[in-house]
Amino acid sequence: MKITFFGAAQTTTGSMHLVEAAGSRILLECGLFQGKRKEAFEKNRSLPFDASSIDCAILSHAHIDHSGNLPQLVRQGFRGPVFARQSTVELCDAMLRDSCFLQMRDLEYVNKKRAQAGKHLFEPLYEEKDIDALMKQFVPVHMHQPREIRPGITLEFFNAGHILGSALVQLDIRQERGKAHRLLFSGDLGQPGQPILRHHEYPSGADVLIVESTYADRLHPGADDVEERLAEYLKYIDRRNSRLLIPAFSVGRTQQIIWYLNRLREKGKIPREVKVYIDSPLSRKATGVYAKHREVYNTEARAMLEKGIDPLSFPGMEFVGTPAESMALNDAPGPMVIIAASGMCEGGRILHHLKHAVTDPDNIVLIVGFQAADTLGRRIVEKRETVKIFGEETPLRARVETINALSAHADRNGLSHWIDEVKDNVRQAFAVHGEPDKTAAMAQILREKGIRRVAEPLPGQTYDIDV
């Protein structure tokens, strides 16, 4: 068996690992590389292998850094099945089309500049027709139901607890000659105690482990005070008839915020006058998929359902439809909460809400997720005197708050405990999906757990598995 790490190697983006075993070529993930526009475009367009040579693909979950280049794989000749959980398939249908729309809009801007400079125009990475073709190649697989996906190779999914549909990927490989192997791939491992979704699981017996390292070097703050802080912000905007703006990722983070606000509404801690608007078409679609798949809810979410309470909806919450309806909120009286994408404030409907609201010191901008360097979200967190929105420097006078307790990735303690539970038979481990300092921290955890053969793969590095 050989494993080549083409993406999410010494970085968190572009997850892509090729497993060659039992005469088959299996692609674990096919994510978009995200970074500087030109560099990212070239990396995403130039697959490091012949797409038609891949026999099948396996997708752990729907996030774009794991799924976003699957349409390109199809565009370049891949015709095999893509195995994923049903909820992941449904989320991909919405998320990939949204990603395609954003890419085409971005490409239109780039090509306008290139045309003015007399340069050749870029072609799109993929189009809607490629997503249509991909959706026909998805094969849903239920958790805990082993399925032979290639001769001598059996796939089984376990719960990863990261977002809806996220899976731990286990491959049992029966070689014609040589040793059999059980490969366990963590995908993105969820932080224990998240709202709505059940806790991750602990499959046993793997001798080869591929594990993410996103937060292997740090601990997350406790989530105990999230409700109390949200309640305080709601009282604040109620007294001032103002706005609470929450930039949030459409899949995962938005549903978490809805859940917390729902609990506050149930406890009578949302003032009656405060309206809650979810202003993102993708958030609306994703929340619909979450609502459909209640079989994955945790004990607390199921208890709410048994009491007749929908964890993802409550009186006073409204999804915003058209762009015109979104813009109309800028002239509507407060108090109101607006949850809108994008999570790092780099695009989407949150921008015009920020443009309208950040100059007023009675408003609050609440940041609930990681903000990468050089993003508008990072500049807001840093409380710059002015921030550039739609190309104009705008005074930042609104109150800025952050809640860092909602990460969907396991922290160092969560990762360490998971390794404790799955390590007994592991002979070789690979730390991926993290910057170099994060993979180094994960490698340290793995060695402390008694795993002697530990690697931090470089992009394109291949390993022969002979343990």
Order of alpha helices (4+ residues) and beta strands (2+ residues): beta-beta-beta-alpha-beta-alpha-alpha-beta-alpha-alpha-beta-beta-beta-beta-beta-beta-alpha-beta-alpha-beta-alpha-alpha-beta-alpha-beta-alpha-beta-alpha-beta-beta-beta-alpha-beta-alpha-beta-beta
